[in-house]
Amino acid sequence: MIIDIHTHNGVNWKKAYEGRFPSSSNIEMHKQILKDIRIDIAISFPFGHALYFDFTNKDRLQPSGFDNFPYHKENIDHLKQCLLFGEGRIIPFVNICPGEKEDQQIELIQSHAHEIYGIKFHTTLTQKTSKDLENSGFLQLAQEHDWGILLHSDNTEYGDPCAIYDLAERNPENRFLVAHMGADCNAEFFTKLRNKRLPNLFIDCSPWFGIVAYNNHFKSDKSLPEDWNSDPYKLFEKFADEFSDILCFGTDSPFTTEHLPSENLTVQSTYQENIDLLNHIQDPEKRDAVAYKNSLRFLGKKGETLI
């Protein structure tokens, strides 16, 4: 069994506006790709840019006037498409924005709770932090429905993976997943993981080939001092061997291929190449843990229904 814990479907409004790639993903096409390469389940959520916000303002997000509250239209449309076209293979999370018309967000989510498998929080694109999440009503909502919360991480003030680790440590009754290998393998975050594992904290490897390319291209002093120019499969095997107890397979589809013109960087990988990462994990028990068992633990009771 293989679960892709991190995929997107719908329209990325900001990238479409800026003419950047990729700017959309179609559930019907995504489902067919999953069938072709034999991925059993994909966890899917809308893209991080909410139509509610005016994304043309780069300094501070302001309401655009196009929607009533964050992720209103995106969550409704995404849930509907997963129900109509997902065939039980594409499983929906909902996006949230702490501190911005929360009551309306929660009311909508509660009305669709039977369709939902978890929560996605894009810290940076909402300009909110893990502390904002902790001060919101979404932790209680997740507890009520036994949902895990997947958080975007990066090296900005919003997506700090160490702050997410601290959030998980303070809230053991919730389950959290730190996306993107903890801000592309942030060294301080991995020191925390190596010193003390938290039973309610997971990480995903999405998008692995992008993470390798970013670290090789930007050479950030915040990242682990790995040889990022080495074989990405062997490098993944090394991480999977050490973190097989918490690592979840994820692709960040459709960002397996991405063009970043401002950084003069293009990342290209196929879904099959991402699947091949799992085949490089030599220990079958560790391979199964990364491929689906850790994801089922993160998903909780609803995840049990997927087996």
C-alpha positions in Angstrom: 0.0 0.0 0.0 1.1 3.6 -0.7 -0.4 6.8 0.7 0.7 10.1 -0.8 0.1 12.4 2.3 0.6 15.7 0.5 -1.1 16.7 -2.7 -3.0 19.7 -4.0 -6.0 20.1 -6.3 -7.9 23.1 -7.7 -6.6 26.5 -8.7 -3.5 28.3 -7.4 -4.9 31.8 -7.7 -1.6 33.7 -7.2 0.4 31.5 -9.6 -2.3 31.8 -12.2 -2.3 35.6 -11.8 1.5 35.7 -12.1 1.6 33.2 -15.0 3.7 30.8 -13.0 3.8 27.0 -13.2 2.0 24.9 -12.0 -1.1 26.9 -11.3 -3.8 24.2 -11.2 -4.4 20.5 -10.7 -7.4 18.4 -11.8 -8.9 15.7 -9.6 -10.0 13.6 -12.5 -6.5 13.6 -14.1 -4.8 13.2 -10.7 -7.0 10.1 -10.0 -6.0 8.5 -13.3 -2.3 9.1 -12.6 -2.6 7.5 -9.2 -4.2 4.4 -10.8 -1.5 4.2 -13.5 1.4 4.3 -11.0 -0.5 2.3 -8.3 -0.7 4.8 -5.5 -3.6 3.6 -3.4 -4.6 6.9 -1.6 -3.7 10.6 -2.0 -4.5 13.1 0.7 -5.6 16.3 -1.1 -6.3 19.9 -0.2 -6.8 23.2 -2.0 -3.8 25.3 -2.9 -2.6 27.7 -0.1 -3.6 31.0 -1.8 -7.1 31.8 -0.7 -9.4 33.8 -3.0 -10.5 35.7 0.2 -7.1 37.5 0.2 -5.7 40.1 -2.2 -2.5 38.3 -3.2 -1.4 41.2 -5.4 -0.4 43.0 -2.1 3.0 41.4 -1.3 3.5 43.2 2.0 0.5 42.3 4.0 -2.6 40.2 3.1 -5.8 42.1 2.9 -9.4 40.9 2.1 -9.9 41.0 -1.7 -13.7 41.2 -1.6 -14.0 38.1 -3.7 -15.0 35.7 -0.9 -16.8 35.8 2.5 -14.0 34.2 4.6 -10.8 32.3 4.0 -11.0 29.1 1.9 -14.8 29.3 1.8 -15.1 28.6 -2.0 -11.9 26.5 -2.1 -13.0 24.1 0.6 -16.6 23.6 -0.7 -15.4 23.1 -4.3 -12.6 20.7 -3.2 -14.9 18.6 -1.0 -17.5 18.4 -3.8 -14.9 17.3 -6.4 -13.4 14.6 -4.1 -16.9 13.2 -3.5 -17.9 13.3 -7.1 -14.7 12.2 -8.8 -12.2 10.9 -6.1 -13.7 7.4 -6.1 -12.3 6.9 -2.6 -8.7 7.3 -3.9 -8.4 11.1 -3.4 -9.2 11.9 0.2 -10.0 15.5 1.3 -8.4 17.7 4.0 -9.7 21.3 4.4 -7.6 24.4 4.5 -7.7 26.8 7.5 -6.6 30.3 8.4 -6.4 31.0 12.2 -7.6 34.3 13.5 -9.5 35.4 10.4 -13.3 35.0 10.6 -12.7 31.7 12.4 -16.3 31.2 13.4 -17.4 31.1 9.8 -14.6 28.7 8.8 -15.5 26.4 11.7 -19.2 26.5 11.0 -18.6 25.4 7.4 -16.1 22.7 8.4 -18.5 21.3 11.0 -21.3 21.1 8.4 -19.0 18.9 6.2 -17.2 17.0 9.0 -18.3 13.6 7.8 -16.5 14.1 4.5 -13.2 15.5 6.0 -10.1 13.5 7.0 -7.9 16.2 8.4 -6.7 19.9 8.3 -4.1 21.7 6.3 -2.6 25.0 7.5 -0.4 26.9 5.2 1.5 29.2 7.6 3.3 31.5 5.2 0.6 32.1 2.6 -1.8 33.0 5.4 0.9 35.0 7.2 0.0 33.1 10.4 2.2 31.2 12.8 1.9 28.0 14.8 1.3 30.2 17.8 -1.8 31.7 15.9 -3.0 28.1 15.5 -2.5 27.4 19.1 -4.6 30.4 20.1 -7.4 29.5 17.7 -10.4 27.2 17.9 -8.9 24.8 15.4 -6.9 22.6 17.8 -10.2 21.8 19.7 -11.9 21.2 16.4 -9.2 18.7 15.4 -9.5 16.9 18.7 -13.2 16.7 18.5 -13.0 14.9 15.2 -9.7 13.1 15.8 -8.1 14.9 12.8 -4.4 15.4 12.3 -3.1 18.9 11.3 -0.6 19.2 8.5 1.4 22.4 8.5 3.5 24.0 5.9 7.1 24.7 7.0 9.8 27.0 5.7 12.6 29.3 7.0 10.4 32.4 7.3 9.0 33.8 10.5 5.7 32.0 9.8 6.7 28.5 8.9 9.5 27.9 11.5 9.6 24.1 12.0 11.1 24.4 15.4 8.0 26.4 16.5 5.8 23.6 15.2 7.8 21.1 17.2 7.3 23.2 20.3 3.6 23.4 19.5 3.4 19.6 19.3 5.2 19.2 22.6 2.8 21.6 24.3 -0.3 19.9 22.8 0.2 16.1 23.0 -3.6 15.5 22.5 -3.3 16.7 18.9 -1.3 15.1 16.0 0.8 17.3 13.8 2.7 16.8 10.5 5.5 19.1 9.5 5.6 19.3 5.7 8.6 19.6 3.5 11.1 17.8 5.7 11.0 20.6 8.2 11.8 23.6 6.1 13.9 21.6 3.6 15.9 19.8 6.3 16.4 22.7 8.8 19.4 21.7 10.9 18.0 23.0 14.2 14.7 21.2 13.7 16.5 17.9 13.0 18.6 18.4 16.1 15.3 18.6 18.1 14.0 15.4 16.4 17.3 13.5 17.1 17.3 14.6 20.7 13.7 13.8 21.4 11.0 12.2 19.3 7.4 13.3 20.0 4.7 10.6 19.6 2.3 13.1 18.0 4.7 14.7 15.5 5.4 13.5 11.9 7.2 14.8 8.9 6.7 14.4 5.2 9.2 14.3 2.4 7.4 16.5 -0.1 8.7 17.5 -2.6 11.8 15.4 -2.2 13.5 16.3 -5.5 12.6 20.0 -5.0 14.2 19.9 -1.5 17.4 18.4 -2.9 17.4 21.0 -5.7 16.7 23.9 -3.4 19.5 23.0 -1.0 21.9 22.4 -3.8 20.9 25.7 -5.5 20.7 28.0 -2.5 23.2 26.4 -0.2 21.4 27.7 3.0 23.4 27.6 6.2 20.1 26.7 8.0 20.0 23.3 6.3 21.7 20.1 7.3 25.2 19.9 5.9 24.5 17.0 3.6 26.0 16.5 0.2 23.0 17.8 -1.7 24.7 17.2 -5.0 24.8 13.5 -4.4 22.4 10.8 -5.6 18.9 11.9 -4.3 17.8 8.3 -4.0 20.6 7.3 -1.7 20.2 10.5 0.3 16.5 9.7 0.7 17.3 6.2 1.8 19.6 7.6 4.5 16.8 9.9 5.9 14.2 7.1 5.6 16.4 4.7 7.6 16.9 7.2 10.5 13.4 8.6 10.6 11.3 5.6 9.5 9.3 6.0 12.7 7.9 9.4 11.7 8.5 10.0 8.0 5.5 10.0 5.7 5.7 9.6 1.9 4.4 12.7 0.1 4.9 14.4 -3.3 3.4 17.9 -3.0 1.8 17.1 -6.4 1.6 19.0 -8.7 4.8 20.6 -7.4 6.9 17.5 -8.5 7.7 19.8 -11.3 8.0 23.6 -10.7 9.4 26.6 -12.4 10.8 29.4 -10.1 11.8 32.2 -12.5 12.8 34.7 -9.8 15.3 32.1 -8.4 16.3 30.9 -11.9 15.4 27.3 -10.9 13.3 24.6 -12.5 12.7 21.4 -10.7 11.5 18.4 -12.7 10.5 15.0 -11.5 7.8 12.5 -12.3 5.4 10.8 -10.0 7.1 7.5 -10.8 10.5 8.9 -9.8 8.9 9.8 -6.4 7.5 6.3 -6.0 11.0 4.9 -6.8 12.2 6.6 -3.7 10.3 4.0 -1.7 12.0 1.2 -3.6 15.4 2.4 -2.4 14.4 1.7 1.3 16.1 -1.7 1.8 14.3 -2.8 5.0 10.7 -3.8 4.1 9.3 -2.8 7.5 10.8 0.6 7.2 9.6 0.9 3.6 6.0 0.1 4.7 6.2 2.5 7.6 7.2 5.4 5.3 4.9 4.3 2.4 1.7 4.2 4.5 1.8 3.1 8.1 3.0 6.4 9.5 0.4 8.2 7.5 -2.3 6.0 8.9 -1.1 6.8 12.4 -1.2 10.5 11.6 -4.7 10.2 10.1 -6.1 8.5 13.2 -9.5 6.8 13.3 -10.5 8.0 9.9 -7.3 6.6 8.5 -8.4 3.1 9.7 -11.4 3.3 7.3 -9.0 3.6 4.3 -7.4 0.1 4.8 
